[in-house]
Amino acid sequence: MNLPNKLTVGRIVMVPIMTACFFIPRDIVPYWNYIAAGVFIVAFITDILDGAIARKQNIVSDFGKLMDPIADKLLTASALIMLVSEGMLGPLGSIMTIVIIAREFLVSGIRMVAAAKGRVIAAGKLGKLKTISQAIALSLVMMGNPVFSIIDVPMDMIVFYISVGLTVTSGVEYTAKNKQVFAG
């Protein structure tokens, strides 16, 4: 198994570790949220690294094509569900989580149909920006909006709502650019 695939598997393994850290009783480990956020950030970095290494070394594999997007969605969806379960995403958190996960299902469906026709659709710039904004937002929310809470700026929620906007916009763009996948 090549290094990018090992990083992808590592990201999948980190999801239950992140979840366990997130739900550590607060009286046992007072910094539970920073530990969970740290695992999330390390997992997100493996996503960046596996793609960069695979492109640089030209080692794209069927395993990577299948499992990398699954690992990404598993990480993001797990973080969103954890945060919603604790009420950390505000009053619209559940709705925004459904929007984000629905977009991921839509894009995955388009990719599957394209793959069945022998086409591979790469992620666009807007989709990558969406992913980065989600990672920043989820990290900030998990850590309780560090630094910004001192100056009473809800930066975690500002970035979260920006990421939701990018999620919707990139989903619409992705669907429009690839509508020919459904032709015929």
N, CA, C and O of each residue as an XYZ file, in Angstrom:
736
protein
N       0.856     -1.174      0.000
C       0.000      0.000      0.000
C       0.905      1.240      0.000
O       1.845      1.345      0.788
N       0.593      2.171     -0.903
C       1.427      3.378     -1.019
C       1.104      4.375      0.102
O       0.107      4.235      0.811
N       1.972      5.385      0.245
C       1.844      6.360      1.326
C       0.517      7.132      1.292
O      -0.122      7.266      2.336
N       0.077      7.648      0.128
C      -1.220      8.342      0.136
C      -2.364      7.458      0.637
O      -3.241      7.933      1.358
N      -2.360      6.195      0.267
C      -3.419      5.293      0.730
C      -3.307      5.033      2.232
O      -4.319      4.909      2.921
N      -2.074      4.950      2.735
C      -1.890      4.785      4.183
C      -2.417      6.009      4.930
O      -3.018      5.882      5.997
N      -2.190      7.188      4.367
C      -2.713      8.413      4.985
C      -4.240      8.422      4.977
O      -4.866      8.867      5.939
N      -4.833      7.934      3.899
C      -6.290      7.851      3.818
C      -6.832      6.895      4.878
O      -7.807      7.210      5.562
N      -6.202      5.732      5.014
C      -6.620      4.770      6.035
C      -6.436      5.381      7.424
O      -7.285      5.218      8.302
N      -5.325      6.082      7.611
C      -5.084      6.758      8.884
C      -6.177      7.756      9.212
O      -6.592      7.871     10.365
N      -6.648      8.481      8.198
C      -7.730      9.461      8.399
C      -9.003      8.745      8.843
O      -9.710      9.227      9.728
N      -9.289      7.626      8.247
C     -10.479      6.855      8.636
C     -10.348      6.382     10.079
O     -11.314      6.438     10.840
N      -9.164      5.920     10.458
C      -8.925      5.452     11.828
C      -9.046      6.602     12.829
O      -9.464      6.398     13.969
N      -8.682      7.804     12.400
C      -8.749      8.952     13.313
C     -10.180      9.393     13.629
O     -10.405     10.077     14.627
N     -11.139      9.014     12.803
C     -12.527      9.441     13.049
C     -13.053      8.904     14.387
O     -13.560      9.691     15.187
N     -12.952      7.593     14.663
C     -13.431      7.154     15.981
C     -12.579      7.681     17.143
O     -13.082      7.854     18.253
N     -11.297      7.935     16.885
C     -10.448      8.513     17.930
C     -10.923      9.932     18.246
O     -11.045     10.311     19.411
N     -11.191     10.716     17.186
C     -11.703     12.076     17.369
C     -13.020     12.041     18.143
O     -13.234     12.827     19.066
N     -13.884     11.130     17.756
C     -15.192     11.018     18.397
C     -15.050     10.660     19.869
O     -15.714     11.247     20.723
N     -14.186      9.700     20.162
C     -13.965      9.300     21.559
C     -13.422     10.477     22.368
O     -13.861     10.715     23.493
N     -12.470     11.209     21.796
C     -11.905     12.370     22.492
C     -12.971     13.434     22.737
O     -12.989     14.069     23.791
N     -13.849     13.624     21.770
C     -14.887     14.646     21.881
C     -15.857     14.345     23.024
O     -16.355     15.254     23.688
N     -16.117     13.050     23.242
C     -17.105     12.681     24.243
C     -16.492     12.245     25.576
O     -17.180     11.667     26.417
N     -15.201     12.523     25.766
C     -14.584     12.276     27.076
C     -15.315     13.157     28.094
O     -15.536     14.340     27.839
N     -15.684     12.596     29.228
C     -16.349     13.441     30.236
C     -15.493     14.659     30.595
O     -14.291     14.540     30.833
N     -16.115     15.795     30.630
C     -15.416     17.061     30.829
C     -14.701     17.131     32.180
O     -13.678     17.803     32.310
N     -15.246     16.431     33.194
C     -14.619     16.472     34.514
C     -13.362     15.596     34.572
O     -12.516     15.778     35.447
N     -13.244     14.648     33.642
C     -12.055     13.784     33.602
C     -10.932     14.464     32.825
O      -9.790     14.509     33.280
N     -11.266     14.988     31.657
C     -10.277     15.690     30.830
C     -10.863     17.055     30.467
O     -11.724     17.148     29.592
N     -10.404     18.102     31.128
C     -11.000     19.425     30.896
C     -10.753     19.996     29.494
O     -11.513     20.854     29.046
N      -9.749     19.557     28.822
C      -9.440     20.090     27.488
C      -9.842     19.123     26.372
O      -9.194     19.062     25.327
N     -10.902     18.381     26.604
C     -11.400     17.394     25.657
C     -11.589     17.974     24.271
O     -11.273     17.320     23.277
N     -12.105     19.203     24.189
C     -12.422     19.794     22.897
C     -11.154     20.113     22.101
O     -11.146     20.007     20.875
N     -10.089     20.501     22.797
C      -8.830     20.774     22.097
C      -8.196     19.478     21.588
O      -7.589     19.452     20.517
N      -8.344     18.413     22.363
C      -7.810     17.121     21.929
C      -8.566     16.650     20.690
O      -7.953     16.234     19.707
N      -9.893     16.714     20.736
C     -10.710     16.299     19.583
C     -10.396     17.168     18.373
O     -10.267     16.655     17.261
N     -10.270     18.475     18.575
C      -9.939     19.378     17.471
C      -8.551     19.069     16.919
O      -8.340     19.127     15.708
N      -7.612     18.742     17.792
C      -6.265     18.380     17.341
C      -6.280     17.150     16.440
O      -5.611     17.120     15.408
N      -7.045     16.143     16.836
C      -7.165     14.939     16.005
C      -7.817     15.297     14.669
O      -7.386     14.829     13.616
N      -8.857     16.128     14.722
C      -9.535     16.555     13.494
C      -8.557     17.286     12.565
O      -8.533     17.026     11.362
N      -7.764     18.187     13.114
C      -6.821     18.955     12.307
C      -5.751     18.048     11.706
O      -5.404     18.197     10.534
N      -5.229     17.118     12.487
C      -4.235     16.167     11.956
C      -4.859     15.345     10.826
O      -4.229     15.123      9.792
N      -6.099     14.896     11.029
C      -6.786     14.126      9.986
C      -6.965     14.969      8.724
O      -6.772     14.476      7.613
N      -7.333     16.234      8.895
C      -7.503     17.116      7.741
C      -6.174     17.311      7.010
O      -6.139     17.342      5.780
N      -5.097     17.441      7.755
C      -3.772     17.592      7.136
C      -3.413     16.351      6.317
O      -2.783     16.466      5.265
N      -3.810     15.160      6.793
C      -3.530     13.950      6.000
C      -4.263     13.999      4.665
O      -3.788     13.452      3.670
N      -5.427     14.659      4.646
C      -6.162     14.808      3.382
C      -5.360     15.656      2.400
O      -5.262     15.330      1.217
N      -4.796     16.737      2.899
C      -3.981     17.601      2.038
C      -2.746     16.842      1.560
O      -2.391     16.888      0.382
N      -2.096     16.142      2.494
C      -0.852     15.435      2.165
C      -1.059     14.290      1.185
O      -0.279     14.129      0.245
N      -2.106     13.491      1.396
C      -2.260     12.333      0.513
C      -2.472     12.745     -0.936
O      -1.954     12.107     -1.853
N      -3.233     13.809     -1.138
C      -3.440     14.293     -2.501
C      -2.175     14.874     -3.104
O      -1.862     14.623     -4.267
N      -1.448     15.653     -2.312
C      -0.212     16.267     -2.811
C       0.826     15.209     -3.161
O       1.490     15.293     -4.194
N       0.956     14.222     -2.298
C       1.941     13.156     -2.553
C       1.530     12.325     -3.759
O       2.367     11.992     -4.599
N       0.259     11.992     -3.849
C      -0.215     11.185     -4.979
C       0.016     11.904     -6.305
O       0.430     11.285     -7.286
N      -0.250     13.208     -6.336
C      -0.029     13.972     -7.573
C       1.459     14.102     -7.884
O       1.878     13.915     -9.026
N       2.249     14.421     -6.871
C       3.679     14.638     -7.088
C       4.375     13.361     -7.558
O       5.221     13.402     -8.452
N       4.019     12.237     -6.958
C       4.658     10.972     -7.296
C       3.901     10.185     -8.365
O       4.299      9.084     -8.745
N       2.805     10.770     -8.839
C       1.973     10.134     -9.864
C       1.597      8.702     -9.469
O       1.782      7.759    -10.238
N       1.073      8.570     -8.268
C       0.667      7.241     -7.778
C      -0.821      7.251     -7.417
O      -1.200      7.110     -6.254
N      -1.628      7.416     -8.424
C      -3.070      7.391     -8.248
C      -3.512      5.930     -8.311
O      -3.115      5.189     -9.209
N      -4.331      5.533     -7.352
C      -4.783      4.140     -7.312
C      -6.301      4.095     -7.239
O      -6.949      5.069     -6.856
N      -6.858      2.945     -7.615
C      -8.307      2.770     -7.504
C      -8.747      2.861     -6.048
O      -9.802      3.419     -5.748
N      -7.934      2.308     -5.137
C      -8.240      2.389     -3.713
C      -8.343      3.859     -3.292
O      -9.292      4.251     -2.614
N      -7.371      4.656     -3.695
C      -7.365      6.073     -3.346
C      -8.546      6.819     -3.927
O      -9.166      7.641     -3.252
N      -8.858      6.531     -5.190
C     -10.003      7.192     -5.829
C     -11.301      6.905     -5.094
O     -12.174      7.768     -4.999
N     -11.427      5.677     -4.569
C     -12.644      5.288     -3.869
C     -12.640      5.770     -2.418
O     -13.603      6.381     -1.954
N     -11.549      5.487     -1.712
C     -11.535      5.687     -0.271
C     -11.244      7.121      0.177
O     -11.714      7.540      1.235
N     -10.474      7.880     -0.613
C     -10.149      9.250     -0.192
C     -11.406     10.101     -0.007
O     -11.555     10.736      1.037
N     -12.313     10.135     -0.985
C     -13.525     10.938     -0.758
C     -14.401     10.387      0.372
O     -15.063     11.151      1.074
N     -14.404      9.074      0.544
C     -15.188      8.493      1.642
C     -14.597      8.933      2.977
O     -15.330      9.310      3.892
N     -13.271      8.883      3.086
C     -12.602      9.310      4.323
C     -12.898     10.774      4.630
O     -13.155     11.135      5.779
N     -12.860     11.614      3.596
C     -13.144     13.043      3.772
C     -14.559     13.263      4.289
O     -14.774     14.016      5.239
N     -15.512     12.606      3.662
C     -16.909     12.782      4.044
C     -17.174     12.212      5.437
O     -17.947     12.780      6.209
N     -16.541     11.104      5.751
C     -16.692     10.495      7.066
C     -16.171     11.439      8.153
O     -16.812     11.611      9.189
N     -15.025     12.037      7.917
C     -14.433     12.968      8.882
C     -15.336     14.189      9.096
O     -15.650     14.552     10.230
N     -15.741     14.806      8.002
C     -16.564     16.018      8.100
C     -17.936     15.716      8.697
O     -18.392     16.419      9.599
N     -18.589     14.677      8.198
C     -19.926     14.343      8.702
C     -19.876     13.980     10.186
O     -20.762     14.366     10.948
N     -18.861     13.253     10.592
C     -18.740     12.884     12.008
C     -18.574     14.120     12.875
O     -19.220     14.243     13.916
N     -17.707     15.040     12.450
C     -17.505     16.275     13.217
C     -18.811     17.068     13.296
O     -19.177     17.556     14.365
N     -19.504     17.196     12.181
C     -20.765     17.942     12.173
C     -21.790     17.312     13.110
O     -22.438     18.014     13.887
N     -21.934     16.004     13.039
C     -22.926     15.309     13.866
C     -22.570     15.445     15.353
O     -23.451     15.650     16.187
N     -21.278     15.331     15.680
C     -20.852     15.507     17.073
C     -21.221     16.898     17.576
O     -21.775     17.052     18.665
N     -20.909     17.900     16.773
C     -21.168     19.286     17.178
C     -22.654     19.567     17.308
O     -23.073     20.270     18.228
N     -23.457     19.027     16.400
C     -24.908     19.194     16.491
C     -25.438     18.509     17.747
O     -26.302     19.050     18.438
N     -24.919     17.319     18.040
C     -25.401     16.576     19.213
C     -25.171     17.330     20.513
O     -25.897     17.129     21.487
N     -24.167     18.193     20.531
C     -23.857     18.977     21.722
C     -24.409     20.408     21.630
O     -24.168     21.225     22.518
N     -25.144     20.704     20.560
C     -25.738     22.030     20.391
C     -24.711     23.116     20.114
O     -24.969     24.287     20.391
N     -23.565     22.760     19.578
C     -22.466     23.716     19.391
C     -22.527     24.464     18.063
O     -21.713     25.354     17.816
N     -23.482     24.112     17.209
C     -23.590     24.793     15.912
C     -24.770     25.761     15.862
O     -25.199     26.169     14.782
N     -25.278     26.117     17.000
C     -26.337     27.108     17.044
C     -27.695     26.561     16.644
O     -27.842     25.367     16.385
N     -28.683     27.440     16.597
C     -30.059     27.011     16.343
C     -30.285     26.429     14.943
O     -31.204     25.634     14.748
N     -29.465     26.811     13.980
C     -29.624     26.290     12.619
C     -28.637     25.165     12.309
O     -28.535     24.716     11.167
N     -27.917     24.718     13.326
C     -26.876     23.720     13.125
C     -27.354     22.443     12.451
O     -26.683     21.925     11.559
N     -28.499     21.935     12.864
C     -29.019     20.695     12.268
C     -29.346     20.887     10.797
O     -29.028     20.035      9.968
N     -29.981     22.006     10.474
C     -30.341     22.277      9.077
C     -29.087     22.437      8.225
O     -29.008     21.899      7.121
N     -28.115     23.172      8.738
C     -26.875     23.386      7.981
C     -26.110     22.077      7.794
O     -25.498     21.855      6.749
N     -26.148     21.215      8.807
C     -25.502     19.910      8.706
C     -26.164     19.070      7.630
O     -25.480     18.412      6.846
N     -27.482     19.088      7.586
C     -28.205     18.346      6.539
C     -27.848     18.894      5.160
O     -27.653     18.121      4.221
N     -27.760     20.214      5.027
C     -27.385     20.825      3.743
C     -25.992     20.354      3.319
O     -25.784     19.978      2.165
N     -25.052     20.376      4.243
C     -23.672     19.974      3.915
C     -23.616     18.503      3.521
O     -23.010     18.155      2.508
N     -24.238     17.647      4.305
C     -24.192     16.211      4.012
C     -24.952     15.903      2.721
O     -24.515     15.056      1.942
N     -26.083     16.576      2.481
C     -26.834     16.374      1.237
C     -25.993     16.741      0.026
O     -26.018     16.034     -0.982
N     -25.246     17.842      0.111
C     -24.373     18.259     -0.997
C     -23.325     17.186     -1.265
O     -23.013     16.890     -2.419
N     -22.781     16.603     -0.198
C     -21.758     15.573     -0.368
C     -22.341     14.331     -1.045
O     -21.683     13.716     -1.885
N     -23.567     13.963     -0.683
C     -24.228     12.836     -1.351
C     -24.472     13.140     -2.826
O     -24.255     12.284     -3.684
N     -24.922     14.351     -3.116
C     -25.183     14.756     -4.493
C     -23.915     14.671     -5.338
O     -23.918     14.070     -6.412
N     -22.841     15.270     -4.853
C     -21.582     15.264     -5.596
C     -21.049     13.836     -5.740
O     -20.543     13.466     -6.799
N     -21.160     13.042     -4.687
C     -20.714     11.647     -4.770
C     -21.530     10.875     -5.807
O     -20.988     10.061     -6.554
N     -22.822     11.135     -5.843
C     -23.676     10.475     -6.838
C     -23.275     10.833     -8.260
O     -23.209      9.965     -9.130
N     -23.009     12.108     -8.493
C     -22.570     12.547     -9.822
C     -21.251     11.873    -10.175
O     -21.072     11.411    -11.302
N     -20.331     11.815     -9.226
C     -19.037     11.167     -9.473
C     -19.206      9.679     -9.789
O     -18.506      9.145    -10.649
N     -20.129      9.011     -9.099
C     -20.350      7.580     -9.356
C     -20.913      7.352    -10.753
O     -20.492      6.437    -11.461
N     -21.868      8.190    -11.143
C     -22.432      8.055    -12.486
C     -21.347      8.318    -13.533
O     -21.254      7.604    -14.532
N     -20.534      9.338    -13.299
C     -19.440      9.658    -14.223
C     -18.440      8.502    -14.291
O     -17.979      8.141    -15.374
N     -18.107      7.926    -13.143
C     -17.154      6.810    -13.104
C     -17.694      5.605    -13.867
O     -16.944      4.896    -14.538
N     -18.994      5.383    -13.759
C     -19.609      4.277    -14.487
C     -19.502      4.475    -15.992
O     -19.532      3.513    -16.758
N     -19.376      5.734    -16.409
C     -19.220      6.060    -17.829
C     -17.752      6.242    -18.209
O     -17.438      6.678    -19.317
N     -16.847      5.902    -17.270
C     -15.429      5.998    -17.557
C     -14.841      7.385    -17.415
O     -13.739      7.640    -17.902
N     -15.553      8.291    -16.756
C     -15.068      9.671    -16.572
C     -14.686      9.900    -15.117
O     -15.349      9.417    -14.199
N     -13.623     10.632    -14.931
C     -13.223     11.041    -13.589
C     -13.387     12.549    -13.520
O     -12.890     13.274    -14.383
N     -14.079     13.019    -12.499
C     -14.312     14.450    -12.341
C     -13.480     14.941    -11.164
O     -13.671     14.510    -10.027
N     -12.576     15.830    -11.451
C     -11.723     16.388    -10.397
C     -12.485     17.444     -9.612
O     -13.436     18.052    -10.104
N     -12.041     17.640     -8.383
C     -12.642     18.693     -7.552
C     -12.249     20.057     -8.108
O     -11.118     20.260     -8.550
N     -13.196     20.983     -8.078
C     -12.925     22.336     -8.553
C     -12.369     23.218     -7.444
O     -12.317     22.815     -6.282
N     -11.956     24.417     -7.813
C     -11.375     25.354     -6.841
C     -12.386     25.727     -5.757
O     -12.038     25.833     -4.581
N     -13.634     25.925     -6.164
C     -14.662     26.294     -5.197
C     -14.896     25.158     -4.193
O     -15.098     25.401     -3.003
N     -14.866     23.940     -4.681
C     -15.018     22.776     -3.802
C     -13.862     22.662     -2.811
O     -14.065     22.297     -1.653
N     -12.661     22.972     -3.266
C     -11.502     22.941     -2.367
C     -11.594     24.048     -1.324
O     -11.253     23.843     -0.159
N     -12.054     25.213     -1.746
C     -12.238     26.330     -0.815
C     -13.314     25.975      0.213
O     -13.198     26.323      1.388
N     -14.350     25.289     -0.234
C     -15.412     24.826      0.663
C     -14.829     23.899      1.719
O     -15.139     24.027      2.903
N     -13.994     22.977      1.294
C     -13.401     22.011      2.217
C     -12.524     22.708      3.253
O     -12.591     22.389      4.440
N     -11.717     23.641      2.816
C     -10.836     24.377      3.734
C     -11.657     25.204      4.725
O     -11.358     25.228      5.919
N     -12.689     25.879      4.224
C     -13.515     26.702      5.123
C     -14.256     25.827      6.136
O     -14.422     26.222      7.290
N     -14.700     24.650      5.713
C     -15.357     23.733      6.650
C     -14.381     23.284      7.731
O     -14.730     23.243      8.911
N     -13.159     22.946      7.328
C     -12.164     22.486      8.303
C     -11.849     23.578      9.318
O     -11.740     23.305     10.513
N     -11.705     24.799      8.850
C     -11.423     25.917      9.759
C     -12.611     26.134     10.698
O     -12.440     26.276     11.909
N     -13.814     26.158     10.124
C     -15.017     26.393     10.937
C     -15.191     25.302     11.987
O     -15.423     25.604     13.158
N     -15.082     24.052     11.587
C     -15.292     22.952     12.529
C     -14.228     22.946     13.616
O     -14.522     22.649     14.773
N     -12.993     23.272     13.250
C     -11.921     23.359     14.251
C     -12.211     24.470     15.259
O     -12.081     24.271     16.467
N     -12.606     25.641     14.753
C     -12.928     26.760     15.646
C     -14.088     26.420     16.578
O     -14.042     26.720     17.771
N     -15.120     25.797     16.032
C     -16.282     25.443     16.859
C     -15.873     24.424     17.921
O     -16.241     24.562     19.087
N     -15.109     23.398     17.522
C     -14.682     22.378     18.484
C     -13.878     22.979     19.628
O     -14.006     22.554     20.776
N     -13.053     23.962     19.312
C     -12.198     24.571     20.336
C     -12.905     25.685     21.101
O     -12.306     26.313     21.974
N     -14.167     25.933     20.783
C     -14.918     26.959     21.512
C     -14.560     28.373     21.103
O     -14.579     29.292     21.921
N     -14.232     28.542     19.822
C     -13.944     29.867     19.262
C     -12.789     30.570     19.986
O     -12.936     31.686     20.484
N     -11.626     29.883     20.034
C     -10.510     30.460     20.790
C     -10.120     31.834     20.251
O     -10.321     32.132     19.073
N      -9.578     32.641     21.102
C      -9.126     34.011     20.842
C     -10.306     34.925     20.519
O     -10.466     35.969     21.152
N     -11.124     34.555     19.553
C     -12.225     35.414     19.138
C     -13.285     35.565     20.221
O     -13.958     36.594     20.291
N     -13.440     34.546     21.066
C     -14.424     34.661     22.147
C     -14.006     35.738     23.148
O     -14.854     36.349     23.799
N     -12.709     35.968     23.269
C     -12.213     37.002     24.182
C     -12.701     38.381     23.744
O     -13.041     39.220     24.580
N     -12.735     38.611     22.437
C     -13.181     39.906     21.911
C     -14.641     39.869     21.469
O     -15.127     40.788     20.809
N     -15.337     38.784     21.844
C     -16.768     38.630     21.599
C     -17.143     38.683     20.115
O     -18.129     39.312     19.732
N     -16.332     38.009     19.286
C     -16.625     37.899     17.856
C     -16.901     36.420     17.568
O     -16.016     35.589     17.770
N     -18.094     36.075     17.105
C     -18.421     34.674     16.843
C     -17.781     34.168     15.530
O     -18.474     33.723     14.616
N     -16.464     34.250     15.470
C     -15.761     33.883     14.244
C     -16.042     32.443     13.834
O     -16.127     32.141     12.643
N     -16.189     31.549     14.820
C     -16.484     30.161     14.486
C     -17.771     30.050     13.673
O     -17.824     29.326     12.679
N     -18.809     30.771     14.100
C     -20.087     30.697     13.383
C     -20.043     31.494     12.080
O     -20.688     31.116     11.102
N     -19.297     32.581     12.059
C     -19.147     33.342     10.811
C     -18.512     32.461      9.747
O     -19.002     32.386      8.621
N     -17.419     31.794     10.107
C     -16.734     30.918      9.144
C     -17.622     29.717      8.804
O     -17.623     29.241      7.668
N     -18.377     29.231      9.794
C     -19.272     28.104      9.525
C     -20.327     28.484      8.481
O     -20.563     27.729      7.538
N     -20.956     29.638      8.643
C     -21.980     30.044      7.677
C     -21.371     30.359      6.307
O     -22.011     30.128      5.281
N     -20.169     30.872      6.284
C     -19.468     31.063      4.999
C     -19.241     29.706      4.352
O     -19.432     29.554      3.145
N     -18.834     28.718      5.144
C     -18.593     27.382      4.590
C     -19.882     26.758      4.061
O     -19.862     26.044      3.058
N     -20.993     27.024      4.730
C     -22.281     26.514      4.237
C     -22.625     27.182      2.906
O     -23.090     26.521      1.977
N     -22.395     28.487      2.818
C     -22.621     29.191      1.549
C     -21.750     28.628      0.439
O     -22.220     28.433     -0.682
N     -20.489     28.367      0.740
C     -19.583     27.766     -0.253
C     -20.010     26.339     -0.592
O     -19.844     25.887     -1.724
N     -20.556     25.642      0.388
C     -21.042     24.279      0.155
C     -22.164     24.288     -0.873
O     -22.150     23.511     -1.828
N     -23.128     25.167     -0.670
C     -24.260     25.263     -1.595
C     -23.790     25.737     -2.969
O     -24.138     25.141     -3.988
N     -23.005     26.801     -2.992
C     -22.525     27.364     -4.262
C     -21.700     26.349     -5.042
O     -21.894     26.185     -6.247
N     -20.780     25.666     -4.364
C     -19.942     24.686     -5.070
C     -20.762     23.481     -5.530
O     -20.468     22.888     -6.567
N     -21.789     23.121     -4.761
C     -22.669     22.026     -5.176
C     -23.452     22.372     -6.427
O     -23.590     21.547     -7.330
N     -23.967     23.600     -6.479
C     -24.695     24.068     -7.666
C     -23.743     24.125     -8.858
O     -24.077     23.663     -9.949
N     -22.545     24.699     -8.643
C     -21.555     24.793     -9.712
C     -21.161     23.408    -10.228
O     -21.086     23.189    -11.437
N     -20.915     22.487     -9.317
C     -20.509     21.128     -9.675
C     -21.601     20.439    -10.496
O     -21.321     19.789    -11.503
N     -22.836     20.591    -10.054
C     -23.969     19.981    -10.770
C     -24.123     20.592    -12.158
O     -24.315     19.869    -13.136
N     -24.040     21.910    -12.250
C     -24.202     22.596    -13.541
C     -23.081     22.216    -14.511
O     -23.341     21.975    -15.690
N     -21.846     22.162    -14.027
C     -20.711     21.831    -14.880
C     -20.748     20.397    -15.366
O     -20.167     20.075    -16.402
N     -21.427     19.534    -14.626
C     -21.389     18.112    -14.945
C     -22.755     17.542    -15.311
O     -22.966     16.332    -15.219
N     -23.682     18.400    -15.724
C     -25.024     17.923    -16.070
C     -25.017     16.964    -17.251
O     -25.926     16.147    -17.396
N     -23.993     17.060    -18.096
C     -23.883     16.170    -19.253
C     -23.681     14.706    -18.827
O     -23.890     13.794    -19.627
N     -23.275     14.483    -17.572
C     -23.104     13.131    -17.061
C     -24.432     12.374    -17.127
O     -24.459     11.157    -17.313
N     -25.531     13.116    -16.969
C     -26.845     12.489    -16.947
C     -27.510     12.442    -18.315
O     -28.605     11.899    -18.464
N     -26.843     13.013    -19.312
C     -27.408     13.006    -20.668
C     -27.406     11.588    -21.237
O     -26.497     10.797    -20.981
N     -28.431     11.292    -22.003
C     -28.499      9.993    -22.679
C     -28.965      8.968    -21.738
O     -29.092      7.802    -22.109
